[in-house]
């Protein structure tokens, strides 16, 4: 007869201890992150950067579709350029050439393919098959004087961020042996639709941690999924993405007569998310993304187009980003709330990012994931 037979409570206590240790281990090793932000903020690129570092198999799956997406991006960017050129009132250099391009790619025109109706998989296949026959037409269109003049005003209209990058790679993309580079994969733009769950296995210090990241499409019609995800996912932290370069752009989903600034809309959506009762004590990390585009755009477009109370002549990027950060931070209604020990209920942590810069971004990602893990353990009483 053993002690456990004589004293059954010892066995129960041991079972309880093991259960507690198992729970602690799960909390230590599994962390759920909700990835949010409105359309075109760069969430997909953030995810791809994480996969590039921590889940190469998933990143290689992205590489497989990148060749199609790069071709799609170039065709759609050319449509965007032609429409902007017409809006600016510049004359066409070669109407016949442009009409041929439009006739062949009408299935990807803004009236057929937009934020409400993203490209279908058959559209992607058709674009990939068609591209080698129209690559030279695209190249010629981009070289025309009216298009060059339009590109000089690119800060005044919406165009895919990666358009000029892929234009510099147009001959490589055309090649039947085209093998996308890591940078190509990061820059290729494919609209997120529905709910995407990504698992990241990260080794942080001595621990192997699983990050379960839930990404929901940022377009207006996709936000109907947000409430369902928020109520159905046990969230450890919120990672919210802002595109700094949105400050002078209007929401694409809105009718022209009801136009709305993208930065203002994203800030209001952020307010509605972080002030939900279930998220009041959750960690919030904000990426002020696309700093590279923002710094260049600020030289030509004052921040006052979005914030009328900002000094019009102040074109210093750091001062402008400080101001935007303050506007976003002020949305937190829990900012003054404290715990019994006087510590803040939560802190909103900001990072300024250029998500397509692999090396600089990886440093930020590693720091953010390590901090999320530490805060998770602290909130569970496993770290002091």
Secondary structure as the mmCIF struct_conf table of DSSP 4:
data_model
#
loop_
_struct_conf.conf_type_id
_struct_conf.id
_struct_conf.beg_label_comp_id
_struct_conf.beg_label_asym_id
_struct_conf.beg_label_seq_id
_struct_conf.end_label_comp_id
_struct_conf.end_label_asym_id
_struct_conf.end_label_seq_id
HELX_RH_AL_P HELX_RH_AL_P1 UNK A 3 UNK A 6
HELX_RH_AL_P HELX_RH_AL_P2 UNK A 8 UNK A 29
STRN STRN1 UNK A 30 UNK A 36
TURN_TY1_P TURN_TY1_P1 UNK A 39 UNK A 40
BEND BEND1 UNK A 41 UNK A 42
HELX_RH_AL_P HELX_RH_AL_P3 UNK A 43 UNK A 54
HELX_RH_AL_P HELX_RH_AL_P4 UNK A 56 UNK A 88
TURN_TY1_P TURN_TY1_P2 UNK A 89 UNK A 89
HELX_LH_PP_P HELX_LH_PP_P1 UNK A 90 UNK A 92
BEND BEND2 UNK A 93 UNK A 93
HELX_RH_AL_P HELX_RH_AL_P5 UNK A 95 UNK A 104
TURN_TY1_P TURN_TY1_P3 UNK A 105 UNK A 105
HELX_RH_3T_P HELX_RH_3T_P1 UNK A 106 UNK A 108
BEND BEND3 UNK A 109 UNK A 109
TURN_TY1_P TURN_TY1_P4 UNK A 110 UNK A 112
BEND BEND4 UNK A 113 UNK A 117
HELX_LH_PP_P HELX_LH_PP_P2 UNK A 118 UNK A 120
HELX_RH_AL_P HELX_RH_AL_P6 UNK A 121 UNK A 143
BEND BEND5 UNK A 144 UNK A 144
HELX_RH_AL_P HELX_RH_AL_P7 UNK A 145 UNK A 151
TURN_TY1_P TURN_TY1_P5 UNK A 152 UNK A 153
HELX_RH_3T_P HELX_RH_3T_P2 UNK A 154 UNK A 156
BEND BEND6 UNK A 157 UNK A 157
TURN_TY1_P TURN_TY1_P6 UNK A 161 UNK A 162
HELX_RH_AL_P HELX_RH_AL_P8 UNK A 163 UNK A 168
TURN_TY1_P TURN_TY1_P7 UNK A 169 UNK A 169
HELX_RH_AL_P HELX_RH_AL_P9 UNK A 170 UNK A 174
BEND BEND7 UNK A 175 UNK A 175
TURN_TY1_P TURN_TY1_P8 UNK A 176 UNK A 177
HELX_RH_AL_P HELX_RH_AL_P10 UNK A 182 UNK A 187
BEND BEND8 UNK A 194 UNK A 194
STRN STRN2 UNK A 195 UNK A 204
TURN_TY1_P TURN_TY1_P9 UNK A 205 UNK A 206
STRN STRN3 UNK A 207 UNK A 216
BEND BEND9 UNK A 219 UNK A 219
HELX_RH_3T_P HELX_RH_3T_P3 UNK A 220 UNK A 225
HELX_RH_AL_P HELX_RH_AL_P11 UNK A 226 UNK A 232
BEND BEND10 UNK A 233 UNK A 233
BEND BEND11 UNK A 236 UNK A 236
STRN STRN4 UNK A 237 UNK A 243
HELX_RH_3T_P HELX_RH_3T_P4 UNK A 244 UNK A 248
STRN STRN5 UNK A 250 UNK A 250
TURN_TY1_P TURN_TY1_P10 UNK A 252 UNK A 253
BEND BEND12 UNK A 254 UNK A 254
HELX_RH_3T_P HELX_RH_3T_P5 UNK A 256 UNK A 258
STRN STRN6 UNK A 261 UNK A 261
HELX_RH_AL_P HELX_RH_AL_P12 UNK A 262 UNK A 274
TURN_TY1_P TURN_TY1_P11 UNK A 275 UNK A 275
BEND BEND13 UNK A 276 UNK A 276
HELX_RH_3T_P HELX_RH_3T_P6 UNK A 277 UNK A 279
TURN_TY1_P TURN_TY1_P12 UNK A 280 UNK A 281
BEND BEND14 UNK A 282 UNK A 282
STRN STRN7 UNK A 283 UNK A 289
HELX_RH_AL_P HELX_RH_AL_P13 UNK A 291 UNK A 298
TURN_TY1_P TURN_TY1_P13 UNK A 299 UNK A 300
BEND BEND15 UNK A 301 UNK A 301
HELX_RH_3T_P HELX_RH_3T_P7 UNK A 303 UNK A 305
TURN_TY1_P TURN_TY1_P14 UNK A 306 UNK A 306
TURN_TY1_P TURN_TY1_P15 UNK A 308 UNK A 309
BEND BEND16 UNK A 310 UNK A 310
TURN_TY1_P TURN_TY1_P16 UNK A 312 UNK A 313
HELX_RH_AL_P HELX_RH_AL_P14 UNK A 317 UNK A 329
TURN_TY1_P TURN_TY1_P17 UNK A 330 UNK A 331
TURN_TY1_P TURN_TY1_P18 UNK A 333 UNK A 336
STRN STRN8 UNK A 338 UNK A 338
TURN_TY1_P TURN_TY1_P19 UNK A 340 UNK A 341
BEND BEND17 UNK A 342 UNK A 342
STRN STRN9 UNK A 344 UNK A 344
BEND BEND18 UNK A 345 UNK A 345
STRN STRN10 UNK A 348 UNK A 352
TURN_TY1_P TURN_TY1_P20 UNK A 355 UNK A 356
HELX_RH_AL_P HELX_RH_AL_P15 UNK A 358 UNK A 379
TURN_TY1_P TURN_TY1_P21 UNK A 380 UNK A 381
BEND BEND19 UNK A 382 UNK A 382
#
